[in-house]
């Protein structure tokens, strides 16, 4: 039987991640010919992508009613049943698909992943099906994705690494492969928060659908914002020492402090912020810089952290720019900049 042109077009739409358009086209096709079993099976795939599993299962069953030996219908039925948590029925459907066509990689990769969930105590069977899937479809990304999952779950490090390399070779934007490789690079010892944010932003640019990368980028940016408090506190301490806010051993500097000394302190504070924050910020990828702004706008704790850093810095600036003639107000400014930071710095680490 020759596949109808409308079904071929709908399949292209589905493969282009346009399931709604594919669904509409198949609806028109089935209105013309309700006995097109290929259209029913593909309709099930579109419906599943649209998160309508009950309708997808009904479409797959209708396809099997019209053609009981149609491979794609068994595959779709098994896929839908797996998503619905009916794993035993899903396994039976995929095994039936393999019996119909042993050289189809789709049912084998689905069965391999199913066995990880249903029978983790039978690792060899899952691995065998994953191996067979990549043998049949060595240039397809999905079999290698399954191989990575199976091998990583079973601790077969070498095979998992090979699967990851193959995934990136076949599809450099593959979400799983990009996510794993990016997380590994960002987790290297000694990686700063700014560097991690850059790495995650680069990974997210390649795989924008990765929720894990987006979450990790937010966390890296939050680490950066927390780091600015230490810069602010350093400036606050420098300003306090310059003005001699808390004299020791009865030896107090004469107030007001000489203008040249205060200007020197301002230069040091500018250098701290320039090299410690601004220079790093300007060298970051655009995506990471945009995330800084977006995170501060939408989340509470990043605003708190940034506000604490700004408060401490403003207090430091007031300490060195105003020619104070007595120490009471400078002491108040010092504690005003210090205390709010100390109140949360020990327990706001994982707030994002």
Buried (B, 14 or more C-beta within 10 A) or exposed (E): EEEBEBBEBBBEBBEEEBBEBBBBBBEEBBEEEEEBBBBBBBBBBBBBBBEBBEBBBBBBBBBBEBBEEBBBBBBBBBBBBBBBEBBEBBBBBBBBBBEBBEEBBBBBBBBBBBBBEBEEEEBEEBBBBBBBBBEBBEEBBBBBBBBBBBBBBBEBEEBBEBBBBBBBEBBEBBBBBBBBBBBEBBEEEEBEBBBBBBBBBBBBBBBEEBEBBBEBBBBBBBBBBBBBBBBBBBBBBBBBEBBBBEEEEEEEBEEBBEEEBBEEBBEBBEEBBEEBBEEBBEEBBEBBBEBBEEBBEEBEBBBBBBEBBBBBBBBBBBBBEBEBEEBEBBBEBBEBBBEBBEEBBEEBEEBB
